[in-house]
Amino acid sequence: MPADTVPVTGWGRTAPTAARLIRPRTYEEAARAVRECGARGGIARGLGRAYGDAAQNAGGAVLDMTGLDRVHAIDADGGTVLCDAGVSLHRLMEVLLPLGWFVPVTPGTRYVTVGGAIGADIHGKNHHVSGSFSRHVLSLELLTADGRVRTVVPGTPLFEATAGGMGLTGVILTATVRLQPVETSLMRVDTERAGDLDDLMARLADTDHRYRYSVAWIDLLARGRATGRAVLTRGDHAPLDALPRGGRARGEPLSFRTSRLPAAPSFVPEGLLSRTTVGLFNELWYRKAPRARTGQLQRIPAFFHPLDGVPHWNRVYGRSGFVQYQFVVGHGREDALRRIVRRISGRRCPSFLAVLKRFGEADPGWLSFPVPGWTLALDVPASLPGLGGFLDELDEEVAGAGGRVYLAKDSRLRPELLAAMYPRLDDFRALRAELDPRGVFVSDLARRLHL
């Protein structure tokens, strides 16, 4: 197996560390890599879309699992797929959509591996209906620190520790996933503008049950009466009879087509995303959105993954990178959400990628992020003066409201707040100590948060 010592970083590019990058091509090579990862241990890595340091391991080994990328079996009648953990959601869409099936949950990028989707227990615009990714996993094969390959099923402690466990229980090798049936590869989308945060929250609470997918872009630079103004986008998979007769889409209803713009330049000057430039973008984005539009047909990439069309879009934040901060607070704690949005607005954080969603029922993973309530995610340039202290204050507000931050996007949470945010933390630590007493599986995130 090739192994090179290289800098490894998350998608936010905020804290690169060096590690031996190992690329197993077989299950046997993966097992050997685990046995030989050394005193600093190892951690599995997929396509590198974790924003923070979850898939980094300073001075140790990082296992690049993208070489294990086979789709083993598809049950086109029952709607399940058995695949390697290194298969991307993009590849699954290419294979499954022509058969009338779609992945059950997708985040804002399709360039996520199945193993990463389970390890981070990803969520999407349909959490209020479908839950997170692990809810649709029927079984998985896990390579543990003792070299065993275990079949793990829902309802067991090992499954609940692995779903959202950030790769710290072992290396996921394969998974069997239940799929979502679709008639077309198009989405039928409704769009509307909300004048402020209360208006947005009322619209979401009153009518989200009508839609499978729902998300709101929110202007976090707007202040005064417009604080929290937003563009709300909701939809579902378009049925065949919604497609225009005689058109290309009707003739090829399940085709999956993507497009790519030129990549972001490798060098972007610091300060490009200032309050002024982001404020102008936000104003234009809000004004160009329709006040109300129903039934628009959109392709899957445009609805779910617009940024995937711009390779290396994370470069636009400059060399310092960016922090994506995502938190959730429960129903009944809307006051905390309002305070946080006002604080972000008052702080003038230049964020043009900010989304608000509602979560449904919690998923069983001990470190799984979603709980019923409201989740806000925002990107902020890491070079913003005083950002660390400001986010520390928001952490305190979130924890005080019984909420939590998302570990797959975190790069700076203080460890003393973790137990308040994740009540099953002690169970996770105990199982991990029993399963991996030598600490074979470790990451920069695990060291920082004492996981």
C-alpha positions in Angstrom: 0.0 0.0 0.0 1.3 3.5 -0.8 1.8 5.7 2.2 2.9 9.3 2.0 3.2 11.9 4.8 1.1 14.8 3.6 -0.8 17.8 5.0 -4.4 16.8 5.7 -7.2 19.3 6.4 -10.9 19.6 6.5 -13.1 21.3 4.0 -12.8 24.6 6.0 -9.0 24.5 5.6 -8.5 25.9 9.1 -6.2 23.5 10.9 -4.0 21.4 8.6 -1.9 18.7 10.2 0.5 16.1 8.7 -0.3 12.4 8.6 0.7 9.2 6.8 -2.0 8.8 4.1 -2.6 5.1 3.4 -4.8 4.0 0.5 -6.1 0.5 1.0 -7.6 -1.2 -2.1 -8.9 -4.3 -0.4 -10.5 -5.3 2.9 -7.3 -7.2 3.7 -5.2 -4.1 3.1 -7.5 -2.0 5.3 -7.1 -4.6 8.1 -3.3 -4.5 7.7 -3.3 -0.7 7.8 -5.2 -0.8 11.1 -2.7 -3.2 12.6 0.3 -1.2 11.4 -1.0 2.4 11.9 1.5 3.0 14.8 1.5 4.7 18.1 -0.5 7.7 17.0 -3.3 5.5 15.7 -5.4 6.0 12.6 -8.7 7.3 11.3 -10.7 6.6 8.2 -11.3 9.4 5.7 -13.6 9.6 2.7 -13.8 12.6 0.3 -12.7 15.2 2.9 -16.0 17.1 3.2 -15.9 17.2 7.0 -15.4 20.9 7.7 -13.2 20.6 10.7 -10.6 18.1 12.1 -12.7 14.9 12.3 -10.8 13.2 9.5 -7.3 14.4 10.5 -4.7 12.6 12.7 -1.6 14.7 13.4 1.5 12.5 13.3 -0.5 9.3 12.8 -2.2 7.5 9.9 -5.2 8.5 7.8 -6.9 5.7 5.8 -8.2 7.0 2.5 -11.1 4.7 1.9 -12.1 5.9 -1.5 -10.4 3.0 -3.2 -13.0 0.7 -1.7 -15.8 1.9 -4.0 -17.7 -1.1 -5.3 -21.5 -1.3 -5.6 -22.0 -5.0 -4.8 -25.8 -5.5 -5.2 -28.9 -3.6 -5.9 -32.4 -4.9 -5.1 -34.3 -3.0 -7.7 -37.6 -4.5 -6.4 -37.1 -4.0 -2.7 -35.2 -0.8 -2.9 -31.9 -1.5 -1.2 -28.2 -1.3 -2.1 -25.2 -3.1 -0.7 -22.0 -1.1 -1.3 -18.5 -0.4 -0.1 -18.1 2.5 2.4 -15.9 4.4 -0.1 -18.7 4.7 -2.6 -19.9 8.4 -3.0 -23.5 9.5 -2.9 -22.7 11.0 -6.4 -21.9 7.5 -7.7 -25.0 6.0 -6.1 -27.2 8.6 -7.8 -25.6 7.8 -11.1 -26.3 4.1 -10.6 -29.7 4.2 -8.8 -31.6 7.0 -10.5 -32.0 5.2 -13.8 -33.6 2.4 -11.8 -36.1 4.6 -10.1 -34.3 5.0 -6.7 -32.7 7.9 -4.9 -30.5 8.0 -1.8 -32.6 8.4 1.4 -30.7 11.4 2.7 -28.3 13.8 1.1 -26.5 16.8 2.6 -25.6 19.9 0.7 -22.9 18.0 -1.3 -23.2 14.6 -3.1 -19.4 14.2 -2.8 -19.7 12.3 0.5 -18.9 8.6 1.0 -21.4 6.2 2.5 -18.9 5.5 5.3 -18.7 9.3 6.0 -22.5 9.6 5.8 -22.8 7.0 8.6 -19.8 8.2 10.6 -21.2 11.8 10.7 -24.8 10.6 10.6 -25.5 13.2 7.9 -28.9 15.0 7.6 -30.5 16.8 4.8 -33.5 18.9 3.9 -35.8 16.0 4.7 -34.9 15.4 8.3 -38.4 16.4 9.5 -39.7 13.5 7.4 -37.0 11.0 7.0 -34.5 11.5 9.8 -30.7 11.2 9.3 -28.8 8.7 7.1 -28.3 6.0 9.8 -32.1 5.5 10.1 -31.9 4.0 6.6 -28.9 1.7 7.2 -30.1 -1.9 7.5 -26.6 -3.3 8.4 -22.9 -2.5 8.1 -19.6 -4.3 8.3 -17.2 -2.7 10.8 -13.5 -3.4 11.1 -12.7 -2.9 14.8 -9.4 -2.4 16.6 -8.9 -6.1 17.3 -8.9 -6.9 13.6 -12.4 -8.4 13.5 -15.0 -7.6 10.9 -18.3 -7.3 12.7 -21.8 -7.2 11.2 -23.5 -4.4 13.0 -27.3 -3.8 12.9 -29.6 -1.1 14.2 -30.7 -1.4 17.8 -27.4 -2.5 19.1 -25.0 -0.4 21.2 -22.2 -0.7 18.6 -24.5 0.6 15.9 -25.7 3.5 18.0 -22.0 4.4 18.8 -21.0 4.1 15.2 -23.8 6.2 13.7 -22.5 9.7 14.3 -19.4 8.3 16.1 -17.0 10.1 13.7 -15.1 7.0 12.8 -13.9 6.3 16.3 -15.4 2.8 16.7 -13.7 1.4 13.7 -13.5 1.4 9.9 -16.8 0.9 8.1 -16.2 -1.4 5.1 -19.7 -2.0 3.7 -23.3 -0.9 4.3 -26.8 -2.0 3.2 -29.0 1.0 2.7 -32.7 1.4 2.1 -33.6 3.7 -0.7 -36.2 6.3 -1.7 -38.4 5.5 -4.8 -38.8 8.2 -7.4 -40.5 8.5 -10.8 -38.2 11.2 -12.2 -34.9 12.9 -11.6 -36.5 16.3 -11.3 -37.8 18.1 -8.3 -41.1 20.1 -8.1 -40.1 23.2 -6.0 -42.0 26.0 -4.3 -40.2 29.2 -3.3 -41.3 32.2 -1.2 -39.8 35.1 0.7 -40.1 35.6 4.4 -39.8 39.2 5.7 -38.1 38.4 9.1 -37.2 35.5 11.4 -40.6 35.2 13.0 -42.3 35.2 9.6 -39.9 32.4 8.5 -40.4 30.3 11.6 -44.2 30.6 11.3 -44.1 29.5 7.7 -41.9 26.5 8.5 -43.9 25.4 11.5 -47.3 25.7 9.8 -46.6 24.1 6.4 -43.4 22.0 6.5 -45.5 18.9 6.8 -46.7 19.3 3.2 -43.1 18.9 1.8 -40.5 16.2 1.9 -37.7 18.7 1.6 -37.5 22.1 3.2 -34.7 24.7 3.7 -34.4 28.4 4.1 -31.5 30.6 3.1 -31.3 33.4 5.7 -29.7 36.8 5.5 -27.7 37.1 8.7 -26.5 40.7 7.8 -30.1 42.1 7.7 -30.9 44.1 10.8 -33.8 45.9 12.4 -37.3 44.9 11.2 -35.7 42.7 8.5 -33.6 40.6 10.9 -33.7 37.0 9.8 -35.3 37.7 6.4 -35.1 34.6 4.2 -35.8 32.8 1.0 -37.7 29.5 1.8 -37.4 26.7 -0.7 -39.4 23.5 -0.4 -40.3 20.6 -2.7 -40.5 16.9 -3.5 -39.6 14.5 -6.2 -41.6 15.4 -9.3 -44.0 12.6 -10.4 -44.0 11.6 -14.1 -47.2 13.4 -14.9 -45.7 16.7 -13.8 -43.2 16.7 -16.7 -44.1 18.6 -19.9 -45.5 16.3 -22.6 -43.2 15.9 -25.6 -40.2 17.4 -23.9 -36.8 15.8 -23.4 -37.4 15.3 -19.7 -40.5 13.3 -20.4 -38.6 11.1 -22.8 -35.7 10.5 -20.3 -37.4 11.1 -16.9 -34.7 9.3 -14.8 -31.6 10.7 -16.5 -29.1 12.2 -14.1 -27.2 15.2 -15.6 -24.8 17.5 -13.8 -22.9 20.5 -14.9 -19.7 22.1 -13.7 -18.5 25.7 -13.7 -14.8 26.6 -13.7 -13.0 25.8 -10.5 -12.4 28.5 -7.9 -8.8 29.9 -8.3 -6.1 28.4 -6.2 -5.3 31.8 -4.7 -8.0 34.2 -3.5 -7.0 37.4 -1.6 -7.9 37.6 2.0 -10.9 39.9 2.7 -12.7 39.2 -0.6 -15.8 38.1 1.4 -16.1 41.3 3.5 -19.2 42.7 5.1 -19.7 44.9 2.1 -19.4 42.2 -0.6 -21.4 39.7 1.3 -24.0 42.3 2.2 -24.4 43.2 -1.5 -24.7 39.5 -2.4 -27.3 38.9 0.2 -29.4 41.9 -0.9 -29.3 40.7 -4.5 -30.1 37.1 -3.6 -33.1 38.1 -1.5 -34.4 40.6 -4.0 -34.1 38.3 -7.0 -36.1 35.5 -5.3 -39.8 35.4 -6.1 -42.2 36.5 -3.5 -44.1 33.3 -4.2 -43.6 30.7 -6.9 -45.0 27.2 -7.0 -44.3 24.1 -9.1 -41.0 25.0 -10.7 -39.1 22.0 -12.0 -35.5 21.8 -11.0 -32.8 19.1 -11.5 -31.5 17.3 -8.5 -28.1 19.0 -8.5 -29.6 22.5 -8.7 -32.0 21.7 -5.8 -29.7 19.8 -3.5 -26.1 20.5 -4.4 -25.7 23.9 -6.1 -22.2 24.4 -4.8 -21.0 21.1 -6.2 -21.0 22.8 -9.6 -18.1 25.0 -8.6 -15.0 22.8 -7.9 -13.0 23.8 -4.9 -15.5 26.5 -3.9 -14.0 26.5 -0.4 -11.0 28.4 -1.8 -13.0 31.6 -2.0 -12.4 32.3 1.7 -8.7 32.7 1.1 -5.8 31.0 2.8 -7.2 31.3 6.3 -10.2 29.2 5.3 -13.6 29.4 7.0 -15.5 28.0 9.9 -18.9 26.4 9.4 -20.8 26.8 12.6 -24.0 24.7 13.0 -26.1 24.3 16.1 -29.6 23.0 17.0 -31.9 24.1 19.8 -35.1 22.3 20.6 -38.8 23.2 20.1 -39.8 25.6 22.8 -36.4 27.3 22.8 -37.1 29.6 19.9 -36.1 32.5 22.2 -32.5 31.2 22.1 -32.6 31.0 18.3 -33.9 34.6 18.1 -31.1 35.8 20.5 -28.4 34.1 18.5 -29.6 35.4 15.2 -29.7 38.9 16.6 -26.2 38.5 18.0 -24.9 37.3 14.6 -26.6 40.1 12.8 -25.3 42.7 15.3 -21.8 41.3 15.0 -22.1 41.7 11.2 -20.7 38.3 10.5 -20.2 38.2 6.7 -22.0 34.9 5.9 -23.6 34.3 2.5 -24.1 30.6 3.1 -26.5 30.4 6.0 -29.5 28.0 6.2 -32.2 27.3 8.7 -34.1 24.0 8.9 -36.4 22.1 11.2 -35.4 18.8 12.5 -37.8 15.9 13.2 -37.4 13.0 15.6 -34.0 12.4 17.0 -32.0 9.5 15.7 -30.5 6.8 17.9 -26.8 7.5 17.5 -25.2 8.5 20.8 -23.3 11.3 19.1 -25.8 12.0 16.3 -26.4 15.7 15.9 -30.1 16.1 15.1 -32.7 16.6 17.8 -36.3 17.9 17.3 -36.0 21.6 16.8 -34.3 24.3 14.8 -30.9 24.1 13.2 -28.9 27.0 11.8 -25.7 26.6 9.8 -23.5 29.5 8.7 -20.1 29.9 7.0 -17.8 32.6 8.4 -14.3 33.5 7.2 -11.8 32.3 9.8 -9.9 35.6 9.5 -12.8 37.6 11.0 -11.3 39.4 14.0 -12.5 38.1 17.4 -14.4 35.1 15.8 -13.1 32.5 18.3 -14.4 34.4 21.3 -17.7 35.2 19.7 -18.4 31.6 18.8 -17.4 30.5 22.3 -20.1 32.8 23.6 -22.6 31.3 21.1 -21.6 27.8 22.3 -22.5 28.8 25.9 -25.9 30.1 24.6 -26.6 26.9 22.7 -25.6 24.6 25.6 -27.6 26.7 28.0 -30.7 26.1 25.8 -30.1 22.4 25.8 -28.8 22.4 22.2 -25.6 21.2 20.6 -23.2 21.8 17.8 -22.5 19.5 14.9 -19.2 17.6 15.4 -18.7 16.9 11.6 -18.4 20.7 11.1 -16.7 21.6 14.3 -13.1 22.7 14.6 -13.0 24.7 17.8 -15.5 23.7 20.4 -14.2 23.6 24.0 -14.3 20.0 25.5 -16.0 21.1 28.8 -19.2 21.9 26.9 -19.5 18.5 25.1 -21.2 16.5 27.9 -23.9 19.1 28.2 -24.6 18.9 24.5 -24.4 15.1 24.1 -26.0 13.3 27.1 -24.8 9.9 25.9 -21.2 10.9 25.8 -20.2 8.7 28.8 -21.8 5.7 27.1 -19.8 6.4 24.0 -16.6 6.8 25.9 -17.2 3.6 27.8 -17.9 1.5 24.8 -15.0 2.9 22.9 -12.7 2.1 25.9 -13.9 -1.5 25.9 -13.8 -2.0 22.1 -10.5 -0.1 21.5 -8.5 -0.1 24.8 -5.2 0.8 23.0 -6.7 3.8 21.3 -6.1 2.6 17.7 -8.8 4.8 16.2 -8.1 8.5 17.0 -8.4 11.8 15.3 -7.5 15.5 15.9 -11.2 16.0 16.8 -11.0 13.1 19.3 -7.9 14.4 21.0 -9.3 18.0 21.2 -12.6 16.9 22.7 -11.3 14.0 24.8 -13.6 11.6 23.0 
